[in-house]
Amino acid sequence: MKDKKEWLSEDYAQAKVRYSERRYPFKTLSDIPVDAIYTEDDLAQFDAEQDLGYPGEYPYTRGVQTSMYRGKLWTMRMFAGFGTAEQTNVRFKKLLEAGQTGLSTAFDLPTLMGYDADHPFSQGEVGKCGVAVSSLADMELLFEGINPEEVTTSMTINSPANAIWAMYLVMAEKKGADLKKLGGTIQNDILKEFIAQKEYIFPPEPSVKLVIDTFEWGPKAVPKWNFVSVSGYHIREAGSTAVQELAFTLADGLHYVRRALERGLDIDEFAPRISFFFNLHNDFFEEIAKLRAARRIWARQMREVYGAKNPKSWMLRTHAQTAGVSLTAQQAQVNLARVAIQALAGVLGGTNSLHTDAYDEALALPSEEAATLALRTQQVIAYETGVANTIDPLAGSYFLESLTNQMEKQCMDYFGQIDALGGVEKAIDLGFFAQEIGDASYQQQREIDSKERLVVGVNAFETEAATVPIELVDPKVAEVQKARLAKVRAERNELEARKALKQLEEAAKKGLNTMPAFMDCARAYCTLGEQMDILREVYGVYEEPVYI
């Protein structure tokens, strides 16, 4: 039998004379060259026992659960949030009725930035990109009629994560729920805000301290909760490559581990509650390889570098979401195909939880019909395609295993660069991540502009766009929220509220764990803005340096 080199120089060379290769970049979106064919020659150094193993066993390349989807399908967790708490509550219930198996909460920009709905900075943004939550009263309405012990809830919140989490827990407490039985996730990944999304409030050091407060307080109070979802999703949406998303996300996760260890926490107590969140983009095999490489790298780092003893500390559990940045306003219905292919990559890559974007999201908030279609996409993959019948079905593929190895190698190279700069926080200050993502984003756009890469409906196969009905948020939402805030302030026990805010201030100033104070603030109906203003005074407000 010919080896790869012979086949390429003889058979394939002759084929290229007859049919010249397409004018197309034969490389992944991370610029990893893609050969015409892969053979066993590409896996000469591959050790199946050390690099692959079995599902549910170290290094978890093939998945963190032994039976994977044959035992339990991935959680179908659709992202939802808009307008008032009442409106989002209706959408939550409709999605649950449609077969969704977990809730995922989107908050509006004022909430994400720690402002109340009646703050001047909130004008024009209340309820626009998510639900407005300014106090426990909003949280109570948001989950009215939903039993928090019967559904896991994810909340995409970062700078104000401790306060919003406390509101959720107090809401559950008031319903009679046992906090030790609650399951869910707060995103709580502030490092990726400095790297990509830019929804930060305080400087990096106190911001990370707040994250580690949840690591310390959570295992005893809410042991089934994931206290952080280390998020590559937003890094990819900002324009990074898949390799950069992989490397920067895992570097952030390891930074939290180091900070928790510096506080004296037990790695095997907090590490099992670290979760992850990755993007699913258009390069099908690269996305599958990325998830597989992520699990292997994390397992090796946690066991071999940080000395974790509990196998649960080695497991990288991840949510994944199809790439919002890949959706096009032109020929929006074509996004249905993009989302289906991206979601399939997530399933073949072994994601534990999945959100599929609605086809109309490049235009406006998802309509109910579009959101339901997005959920149905997951259900078709789960129940009709057969891909969930066997575990890690592409394992052993010459191409996929080679690509997984290459992504791991490039990730480790990035780790070396970040460490050489002094770690993640120092690299943020030096503008390293901004420069890397900016360069990658520019390269991708240049390839699209030059038609080196084709995007259907944008720079190829263009047709007149069909009209897609869009859903807009009623501007009256802001007035509803302002009225509710006024009612909360008028009816709460003001003495208790002032006392709770004072306790928060003292905890922040003394470097104590802030979570007990946040819980008391939630119980006293302190507003989100009041709590964040206290911390703005203590910690200061971060302004990104100008990079030249």
N, C-alpha and C positions, 0 to 999 in steps of 0.2 A: 504493500500500500504506500502511495506517495505521502510524503510529509507535507505540511502546509506550504513551506517555501517552494517546493517543486510544483505543487498544484497552482500556486499563484503565478509562478514564472512561466508555466507552460499552458495549462488549460485556460486559466483565467485571462492570461495575456492575449490568447487567441480570441477569446470571447469579446474582449474589449476592442479588437480590430473590427469585429463585425458589428457590435453595438457599443459605441463609446459610452462611457459612464455619464450619467446625468450631471448637469451643472447644479450640484447640490452639496452643502457642507456635510460630508460624512464624518460627523463628530457629534457628541452630545451637546446639550445646552451648556454644559460646564467645560466645553472645549476639549473633552477627552476624545482622541481619535477613535473612529470605529472602523475596524478592519472589514474586508469583504466577507471573511469567514473566520470562525473560531474553531479550533480543534484542541485535542488533548495537549498539543505542544504549548498552548497558552496557559495551561495549568500544571506546568512541570513542577512548580514549588507548592502546589496546593495540597494541603493535608486535610482530607475529609473529616477525620476524627477531631482535629484541633480547630479547624476553621468552620466546619458545618455542624457536625453532631446531629442530635435528634431534637425535635421540638420539645420545649419545656426543660431542656438541659443546657448547661453552660457550653458555648458562649451565646446561646439563644438566637443564632443566625436564622433559624427556621421558625422562630416564634417563641413567645414566653409561656404559652400554655401547651401542655402535652397533647391534648386532643384538638386544640384550636377550634375551627368552625364546625367540626363534626360534633363537638360537645355543646358549644355556645357560639352563636353568631356574634359578629362585632356589634357594639351598641350603635344604633342608628340615632344619632344625636343632631337634630337639625337646629341651626342657629336662628334665633328669633328674638325680636325686640323692636318696638317702634311706638311712638306716641305715648299714651298714658299707660299706667300699670293695668288698668281695666282692659284696654285694647290688646295688650300683649298677653294677658291672661286668657282672652278668648282664642288667640292664635295658638298658645300652648295647648289648650284643651282640644282644639281641632287636630293638631299634629299628633297628640296622644291617641285620639280616636282613629286617626289614619294609620296607626301602627308604629309610630315613633316610640323608641324604648328609653329615651333619656332626654332631659331638657338642657338647652344651652341658651344662655341669656346674653343678649347684646344690649349695652347701655349707650345712652346718647353722649355727645361730646362734653356737655357740662358735667355730667356725672363722672366721666372718665378723667376729667381735669380737676375734679374736686370742688365744683361750684354748685350752689343751690340754683333751682330753676328761676328764682327771682333776682339773681345777681346780674348786674349790667353786662358782664362778659358772656352770659348765657343767651342773650337776646338773639333770636333768629335760629337757634340751634336746639331748642328744647324738643325732645322726642324725635328729632330728624333721623339720626343714624342708629337709633336704638331707643330703649325705654328710659324715661326719666325717673330716677330714684333719688330723692332728697332726704328721706327719713324712713324710719321703720313703718310709718303709715303707708308709704308707697309699696314697700316690700310685702306688707300684709295683703294688700290688694292684688299684687302681682301673682301671689300664690294662693289666692282665695279658691277653696274647693279642691286643692291639690294636696295630697298627703305626702309630706317630705320624707317619710320613712319608706314610701312605696316607689319613689322615683329618684334617680340620681340627677343632680343638677350641676351643670357647669356654668361658671360666671366669668365672662371675659372682662376682667377689671384688674388694674395694675397699681398705679400710685395710691388710690384710695382703697386698695383691696382689703386691708384689715378692717376698715370701717364697714364696707359693704358685706363682707363675710359675717361680721358680728350682727348686722341687721338680719341676715338670713337665719343665722343660728337662733337669735332671739325670737324671730317669727316662728321658727319650728318649736322652740321652747314653749311659746304661748299656746301652740296647738296641742301641747302635751307630748311632743316627740321626745324620744331618748336620744340625746346628742351622740351617744356612743354607737347608735345604730344608723346614723345618717351617712350617706355616701354622696360624693360629689367632688368637684374640683374648683378651686379659684385659680385663675391664670397667674396672677401674682408674680410675673416675670418682669421685673423692672429693668434688668440689664438690656433686654432686647428693645426697650423703649429708647434708651440712649443710643443704641446701635442703629435702629431702623425706624420705629413708628413715631418716636418723639413726643409721646403723651406722658411726659414726666412732670413732676412738680418739684421735688426736693433734689439736692445733689446726690451723686451716686452712693457715697458712704452711708448716710442715714437711710437712704432708700433701701439699700441692701440689708441694713440692720432691721428694718421693719419686716422684710421677708423672713429673716432668720427668727424673728419673734414668733412667727407662725410655725416654724419648724420646732421651736422649743415648746410652745404651748399646745399645739395641735395633737400630738400623739397621745397625750393623757386625756384631753377634753373631747376630741372628735377623732378617734383613732382610725376610722375607715375613710377619712377625707384625704384627698390629695391637696397638699398645701401649696404646691406650685405646679404649673404646667409650662415647662421650659419651652419657649415658642420659637421655632424656626419659621413658622408660617409668615410672620410679618417681615422677617428678614428677606424671605424670598419675594414677597409682594413689593418690597422696596427696590428690587432689581438684582438681587444676588443670583449667583449660580446655585445649582443643587449642591455642589461640593462646599461652597461657602456657607450655605444654609446648614448643612450637616456639621461642619467644623465649628461655626460660631455658636450654634445652639448647644452642642455638647460642651464647648468651652464655658459657656454661661452656666450650665448645670454643674460642672466641676467647680466653678468658682463659688457657687452656693454651698457645695459640699465643704470646701476649704473653710469658708467663713463659719459654717456651723461647727466644724471641728475646732476652730479657734475659740469658739464660745464654750467648748467643753462638752458638746453634745455627743451622744453615742450614735455612730454612723448607722448601726443596724436598727436603731429606733426611728430615725427620720428618713433614711434613704428609701425604704419601701414605699413611702408616700410621695416621692418625687415622680411626676409624670411628664410627658412630652407632647408636643403638638407640631406636626410637620405639614408642609404644603404638598399637594399633588399636582404637578405641572404636566405639560404635554409630552415630554420625552419619556415614553412608556417604560422602557427597560431601565433607564436611569433612575426613575422614581422608585421602582421596585428594589433596585440595588441599594438605593439610599437608605430605605427602611431596614433592610437586612444588615447593612454595614453599621448603622446606628446602634442596633442591638448588640452587635459583636464588640464594637469599640467601647460602649458603656460598660458591658460586662467585664471586659478585660481591665478597664480603668478602675472600676469599683473593687474588683477582687485583687488584682495584682499590684495596683499602685496605692490604693487607699485602704486596703486590708479589710474590707467588709467580709464578714463571715456568714451572714444570713443570705441564702440564695435569692431571697426576695429583694435584697439590696442590689443584686447584680442585674435584675430584670428591667429593661427599658420598656415601659408600657406607654403606648402613644395613641393619641387622637390624631386624625388627619382630616384635612379639608381640601376639596378641589380648589384650583387656583383662581381666585377672583380676578387677579390681574390678567389672566388669559382670556377672560370673557370680552366679547366685542359688542359694541352698540350696533355695528353694521351686521345685518343678517343675524339678528339675535337668536333666532331659533336654532342656528348651527351650534350654539353653545350647549344644546342638549347632547350633541355628539361628543363635544369636548369633555363635558362633565362625566358622561358615561365611561369614556376611556380612562380618564383620570381616576375615577372611583374604582374601576377594575384594577388599575395599577396599585391602589392602596390595599385592596383586598388580597391581591397576589403577593404584595409585600408584607402582609400579616398585621395590618393595623388592628388595634383593639376597639376603636371607635371611629365613626366616620360622619362627616357632614358633606352633603352634596349641594353645590350652589344652584340657585334658580337661574334659568336662562335669561331672565330679564334684569338681572342685578347690575348690568352695565348702564342701565337706563334709570332705575329707581329702586325703591324698596320692593322686595319680591311680592308679587300678588299671591293670593291664597292658592290659585290654580297652579302657578309656577312652583311654589314651595311644595305643593303636593306631588307634582311631577318629579321634582328633585328627589323626594323621598321614595317615590315609586321606582326610580332608577336603581336605588340601593336594593329594593325588594326584588326587582327582576334579577339583579346580579346574584342575590342570595338564594333565590328559590327556583330560578329557571335556567341558569347557565351551567350548573354543575361544578363551578370553580371552587365551591366550598366543600366538595365531597372528599378531597384529599388534601393533605397538609403540605404547604410550600411546594406546589406542583412543578415549579420551574427549577427546583434545586438540581444541581448537577449540570445545568446548561453551560456549555463552554463559555458562551458570551456573558451570561448573567454572572457567573462566578468570577470571571475575569474583571467585569465591571465593578462588582462588589469589592474585590481586592484593590482595584485601582482607586476607588473612592475612599477606602479606608486609608490607603497610603497618603493620598493628598490631604485628607483630614488631619493625619498625624503631622504632616509637614506644616499645616497651619497652626497646630498646637505649638510647635517649636517656635514659630514666628511670634505668637502671642506671648509665650513665656519669655522670649528674649526681650520683649518690650516691657516686661514687668507685670504681666497678667492682664486680665480683662479690663479692670477699671483704668489702669494706666493706658492701655491701648485705646480706650474710649477717649481719654483726655488728649491723646496724640492724634486723634482723627484717623486711626488705622482702619477701623471698620467702615467709616464713611467713605474713605478713599477706595477701598477694595470694592464695595458695593457700587459706588459711583462709576468706577471703571467698567465693571461687569455690565451694568445697566446701559452705559453708553455703547459698549460693543454690541449688545443685543439689538439696540435700536438702530445702530448703523447697518447691521445685517438686514433688518427689516426694510429700512429706507432704500437700501441698494437692491432689494429683492433677492439677496443671497438666501434669506429665509422667507418662505411664503406663509402668509397668514390668510386663510380663506375668508373672503369678504372684505379684507382690508387692503392688501396689496396684490391680490390674485382673485380671480373669479368674482369680480365685483358686479353686483346687480343693484337695481334700485331697491332700497330697504323697504320691507313690509312694515306696516304700522303695528306696533305692539302696545296694547293698553298698559298704562303705568299707574302705580298707586302712590299718591302723595299724602303726606301727613298734614292734617288740618292745623292751620296756624293757631286755632283756638286752644290747642293742647297746652300752650304756654300759660294761658289764662287759668285753665283748670288746675295746673300744677301750682301756680302762684297762690290761688285761693286755698288749695289744700295745705300749703306751707303755712299760710297765715292762720289757718284753723289749728294746725299742730302747735304752733307757737302759743296761741291763745289758750289752748286747753291743757297743755302739759303742766306738770309741776315744775315751775321755773327754778325753784330752789334745788331740786334734784338734778335738773339739767345743768345748772351752774356748777354744782358740786362734781358731777361726772366730768365736765370739761376741765375743771381744775385738776382732777386726778390724772387726766390724760396729759395735761401740761407737765405735771410733776414727773410722771413716768418718762416722758420724752427728755426732760432736762436732766434727770438722774441716770439715764441710760438703762432704765428698767424695761422689762417686757411690757409692751403696750396693750396686748390683747385683753387682759382683764379690764382695763380702762375703756377700751373700745366696746366691750360687752355692756358695761354700765352706761356708756353714752347711748347705745342703741336702746336699752331698756328705758332710759329717761327721755327718749324721742329727741335727742340732740340731732341737729341737721348735719348732713354731710359737709356742707360748707363751713359750719361752725367748727367741726373737728379738724378739717384740713387747714383752716385759718390758724388754729392753735399750733399746728405743726409747721406751718409756713413761718410763724414767728420764731419757733425754736430752731428749726433746721435751716431756714432760708429757702430761697427759690433758685433753681438751677437755670443758668443761661448757657446755651451751647457756645463754646469758643468759635471764633471765626477761623476757618482753616484756609491757609493760603498755599 
